Amino acid sequence: MNTNVLSLLIVLAYLGMMLGITVLNSRKSKTDDAAGFFLANRGVSSVLLPLTMIAAMQSTFAFLGGPGMYYTHGISYIVLVLSQVWVAMMVIYFGNKIRLLANKHNYMSIGDYFKDRYSSDYIKVLASIISVLMTMVFLAMQYVGNARALQVITGDLVSYEMAIVFMVVFSILYVLIGGAGGVVLLDAIQAVVLMVGIVIAAYIAIGPSGGIVQLFKTAIAETPDLLSRPGAQGMYTNKYWVMQFIVLPFGIWFCPHIWTRSLMAKDEKALARSAISIPVSQVLIFGFSTLFIGIAGHQLLGDVGAADNVLPIMMRTYSNWFVAALIMAAAMSAGMSTINSMLLVSSQIMSQDLILLNKKDKVSDSKNMLISRVVVLSLAIVASFIALSPPETLVQVVQDVAYTGLAQLAPAFILGLYWKDARKEGAAFGMTVGIVVLFAMRILEVSPFGYPGFMWAFFLNIIVMVVVSLANKSKDNKRVEERFFA
């Protein structure tokens, strides 16, 4: 039996083991109603929540996208790590506040909050559509990453298309069988696996480069653009860097699979620990490990085609097949944990906030769960078709499309929490203007005065919301004041 076949068997054994754990856990977990299936009964502990937060945030980007971005752009990409302090603060301040409101008013999603705060179906539906569409982009890129990893590590024994099928089948089984409780348990296991795996991968990459010191000496001599801004491709200008630092964290936290962790938390202690886990894991993964892999890959491998292939090619070239297979199994575990979370939360938004809009209380739990499971299956299939025509760089797509789109939810959400005069007219106009401007500028490929379109969209969203809210300040707001600010 050749090493390609053995590598495939190792990966399949790992995926199968995770499925077995999911089946065993499902027998103990209550997943026959919406709160159990989607939110693990709002009881995820201070031990599991930090691990599930790490797994949700550190997808295949940790293994494929991160090294690929450092390989392409150099150290400028470290802005991702610097921005994570804002994400941690959002978890602590916004996350705990919405957790308390969700427990009090039984919110299941961000759409429930928007409907309650602004008494507007339009805002709920718009926010839900943005959340689902942006998450579908993200979800498809996870399938792409896992499929590329499986294809490379098996030496093309498994075609890219067949690898997509493998990933879709396993992800559907994980979610349908385990629900949120199963996803959280798998996340806890896979968070440990992915962090250990990426450190080992960095160690393997550094060796042929002569060690960390020699790695950077060579970079200084041969590719100095990789160690300074705006980077080898000239993308990380001062304006782009600053705007990434400001806007990117909002897009990350408003990813539904990240945001929903606040509703799953058992208590404030669980949320606080999960907030701490974010910068710690980001520094370990993106501040050190993937940086070393990306720079080493640039020196050792030359042209690798798609930049996201750096890690699997590095592992196949500079370690034995067995270690390479284990590392890539860890990479796929990282991707699979995020896929599971995205499938679960996307199906929740589609079924609860769109299909069953204003009808949730009129259907039985069994019918609700049937609809939700059909939606899981449908979304996985749609995402797999999107993944069949992949881009070269996964991270760039997610940053430029998914994160910036999701950031348009932030003004209405945050101002609604802390400003009693935030009105539904302001939230509706602001969110609409933000999303239209964002994609208009992307389609037209314009950046007025050198500032990227996502910056214009984000701040126009805020300005429009504030101005329109003030223009409608005279309208009665007693219900909001009593329900949210008493």
N, C-alpha and C positions, 0 to 999 in steps of 0.2 A: 504494500500500500504506500503510495507516494506521499510526500509531505503536504501537498495541496489538499489531498483528501483528508489527511489527519487534521490539518488546520480547520477545515470545514466541520469536521466532527467535534472538535473542541468547542467551536463557537455554538454549534447546535446543542451540544451537551449543556453549555452554560445557559442558553436561552430556555432549554427544557427544564433545567433545575429551577430557574426563576418561575416558570409556569407551575411547577409542582408546589412551590412555596405559596403561590397565589391560590391554588386550589385548596390547600390545607387551611390557609387563613380565611378563605371565603366561608368555610363551614362554621367559623366562630364569629364572623362579623355580620352585623345586621345591615343588609343592603337592599331590602325590599321596599324602601320608601325613598323619596328624593333626598332627605337630609342624610340618610345613611349611605346611599349610593354616591352622592356628589360631594358631601362634606365630612364624611367619616363621623357623623353625629356630633360635629363641632367639638371633638374631644381629643385632638392630637396633642400629645404630651410635650414637655420641654426637652425630652430626650429625642423623640422622633421628629419634631417639627424642624429643628435646625438641620437635620440630615436630609429631610425631604425638601427643604429650601435649597440646600446645596445642589441636590440632584436635579431639581427643577430648573435651576439657573445654569448649571454646568452641563450642557448638552454635548452633542458631537462637536460643538465649537471648541470645547476644551481640548479635544484631541486632534481635530481636523482643521476647523476654522481658525483657531488661535495660531497654530504654527503656520498656516497658510497666510494669514495677515502679516505676521512678522517676516515671513519669507518675502512677501511682496512689498510691504511698506516700511519694514524696519521697526525700530523702537518707538516710533510715533504712536503706534497702536496701543501703547501702554496707557493712553488716556482712558481706556475702558476701565482699568484698575482704579485710576484716580477718581473716577466718577462714582465708584461704588459706595463711598461714604455717604452720598446723598440717598442712595437706595436704602442703606441701613437706617438712616434717619427717618425715611418715609415709612419703613416697616414699624418703627417704634412709635412715631407720632400719629401718622395717618392710619396705620394698620390697627393700632389698638383702639383708636376712636371709632373706626368703622366696625371693628369686632363687637364693641359694646352696643352700638346701634343695631347691628345685625342680630345680636342675641335678643335685644329688646323688641325689635319690630319684625323679626323672622326673615331677614333678607337672605336670599340664596345666591344673589349675583349683584354685580355693579348696576345692572339694569333695574333691579328692585329698589336700590338706593335712589337712583335718578328719578324713578317714578314717584317714590314717596316724597323726596325732597322738593321736586318741581311740579308735581301733579301733572305730568305730561307723558302721554304715550309716545309722542314723537321723539322726545329725548331718549326715552328708554329704548325704542326701536333703533334709532340712529346709533346710539352707543353700542347696542348689541350687534348690529351689522358691522360696525367698525371692528369690534372685538373679534368677531368670527372671521371676517375676511383677512385681517392682519395675522391672526393666529394660524389660518390655513397656509399663508405664505411661510410662516415659521415652521409649521408642521411638515410641509412638503420638503423644506430644506433639511429637516431631521432625517426623513426617509432617504434623501439624496446622500447625506453624510454616511449613514449606516450602510447603504448599498455600495457606495464607493469603497468603504473599508472592507466589506466582505469580498468584493470583487478582487481587490488588490491582494489581500492576504491569502486568497485561495489561488492566486496566479491565473485569474480568469477562468478557473474551473466553473465558478458560478458567474453567469453573465450579470450585467448590471440590472437588466429587467427581472431576472429570476431573483436577484437579491432584494429588489423592491418587494416582490411577492412574499418572500420570507419575512421581511420586516413588518409588512402589513398584517399578515396572518397572526404572528406572535403578538403584535400590539393590540389587535382586536380581542384576542383571547384574554390577555392580561386585564384589559379594561372591563370587558363584559362579565368575566368571572369574578374579578376582585373588587370592582368599584373603587371608591376613594380609599377604603381601608387597605385594599390590596396594593394600590399604587403607593401609598405611604410606606408600607412595609418594604416593598421592593426598592423604593427610593432610599430608605435607610441603609439597606445592604449595598446598593449600587453607588451611593455617595462615597462609602469607604473604598470600594473597589476602584472607582475612577480616580480618587486622589492618590491612592497608592500606585495605580497604574501609570499616571502621568508623570509622577516623580521617577519611576523606574525608566520610563521612556526617555526622559530628559538625561538621566545618567548614561543611558546607552548612546544618546546622540552626542554628548559632550566628549566621550572617550576618543573617538577617531579625530576629533578636532584638536586634541592635545590638552584638554582641560579648559576650565572657564577663562582663565587669564589669556591663554593662547587663542581661544575662540574670539575674544574681543580685540586682541592685538591684530589678528588676521583681518578682522572686519575693519578696523581703523585703517589698515594699509591698503586693503583691496576694495572695500565697499563702504566708504565713510558715510554715504548717503543713508545707509541703513541705521546709522546711529545718531541721526539728527533730523529735525523737522526742516522742511515739509515731507521728508521721506523720499524713498527711491522713485516713487511715482508722482511726487509733488502734490499729493492730495491734502496732507495735514498742514495747511497754512494756519496762521494765527487765528483767523476768523473761524475756520472749520474746527480747529482744535477747541476753541472756547465754546462754540455752540454745541459741540459734542459733549463737552463737560457739563453744560447747562441742560440741554434738552434730552440727551440720551438716557439719564437716570429715570426721567418720567416715563419714557417709553418702556424701559425695563420693568419698572414696578407695576405699570398698568397692563403688562402682559397678563391676561386672565389667569393663567396657571400659576403666576407669582402672586397676584393680588388675592386670589381665592385662599391662599394659605392663611391669611388673616382671619377668614371666617372659619377655618378648620381648627384654629388654635384653641386649646383648652383654657388657657388663661394668659395673663400679661407676661408671666415668667417665660412661657413658651415662646411668645413673640419676641421678647428681649433677647433670648438666646439665639433665635433664628436670625435676628438682625446682626448679632456679633459674628455669626457664621459666614455672612456674606463677604465682608472685606477680608477675613482670614482666608477663606477658600479662594477668593479672587487673586490675592497676592501669591499664594502657593502655586496656583495654576497659571495665571496670566502674567504675574509679575516676575516669575522665575522660569518655571518649567517650559511653557510653550515658547517663551522668548528664546531660550537656549536652543530648543528644537528648530525653530524657524530660522535663526541665524546660522546654525550649523548646517541645516538643509541647504541654504543658499550657497554655502562654501563647498559642501561635499557632493551635492547631487546635480548641480547645474539646472538645466531645464527639466521640470517634472510635469509639464503639461498643465493640468489644473493644479493650482497652488495647494488646494486641500489634500492633495496626494502626498505631501511632504512626509507626514508621519508614517503612513503605512509603507511607503517606499524605503524610508530610513530604517524601519524595523526589519524589513525583509533583507535589506542590504547589510546591516551592521549587527544583527543579532541572529541567533539560530531560529529555525522555524517554530519551535515550541514556544519560546519566549515571545516571538512576534505574534503568534496566535493568541496567547494569553493577553498581551497588551491590546490587541485589536478587539478581543472579547470585552475587555474593560471599556474600550472606546464605544463599542456598540451598546454596552450597558448604560453608559452615560446618555447616549442618544435615545435609547429605549425608555429610560425613566422620564425624559422630557416628553417624548411622544405620548406616553401613557397619560401624563398630566394634561397635555394639550387636547388629546382626544376627549378626555373626560369633561374638561371644562367647556370645550366647544360644543359638545353634545348637550351639556347643561344649558348653555345660552340659547342654542337653537331650539331645544325642546321646551324649556320653561319660559323663556322670554320672548320667543318669536312664534313658534307653532302654537303654544298654549297661552299666548298673550291674553290676560284677563280671564282665562278659563281653567287655571290650575286647580282651583277649588271645586270645579265641576266634574273632574274626572277622578276615577279611582286610582289608588297607588299602583295597582297592577297594570292598568292601561297606561299610566304615566311612565312606568318603567319600560313597558313594551315600546312606546314611542321613543324613549331615550336610547334604548339599545339599537333600534333601527337607525337612529341618527348617528350613533357611533360608527356603525358599519358603513353608512353612506359617506360620512366625512372622511373616513380612512381611504375609501376607494377614490374619492375626488382628489385627495392629497396625493395619492399614488400616481394618478394621471398627470398632475402638475409636475411631479418629481421625474417623470420620464424625459423631460427636456430641461436638464439642470444647467445652472450657470457655472462658471469656473470657480467663483469664490462665494461660498455660502454666507459668510459673515456680512459681506458688503450688501447683499440683498436684504438680509434681515435688518441691518442698521438703517439702510436707506429707505426701506419700505415699511416693514412691520413696526419697528420701534418708533419711527417718526409718526406713523399713523396712530398708534396707540397713545402717543403723547398728547394727542388732541383731546383726549378725555380728561386730562389733568385740570385745566382751568375750571370747568363746571364742577368737577368733583371736589377740589380743594376749597374753592370759594364757597361752595355750598356748605361745606363743613364749618367754616370759620366766619363767614360774612352773611349776616341775616338778610341783607338787602339784595343778595344774589337772586335774580328772578328767572322764571322759566323762559321768558322772551330772550333775555341776555344769554342764557345757557344754550338755547336752541340756535340763535343766530351765530354766536361765537363758535360753537362746535362745527356748524355747517360751513361757515367762512373758512375756518382752519383747514378742514379736510379738502375743500374745493381748491383753496390756494396751494396746499401742499402738492396735490397731484397735478394741478394745472402747470405749476412750475417744473415739476418733474417731467411731464410730457413735453413741454416746450423747451426743456433744458436751459432755463434761465436762472441766473443768480444775481439779482439787482445789487449793485455796489459791492459785488464780490461775496455777499452773504448767502449761504445756502438756503434753498427754498424752505426747508423744514424750520429754520429760524423765523422767517417771515410768517409762515403759517401759525407757528406757536404763539408769537407775540401779537399778531393780529387777532387771533382767537381771544386772548386775554383782553385786549383793548376793546374789541367789539362787545364782549360780554359785560365788561364794566360799564361802558357807555350806555348800552341798551338797558341794563339793569337800573342804572340811575334815572334814565328817562321814564321807567315804569315804577319808580319808587313810591309813587302816590297810591298805587293799588294796594288793597288789603293784603296783609301778610301775617295775620294773627295766627293761623294754623301752623305755619312754619316756625314762628317765634315760640309758640307753646310746645311744639313737638321736638324741636332741635336746639333751642337756646334758652329754655326755661331754667 
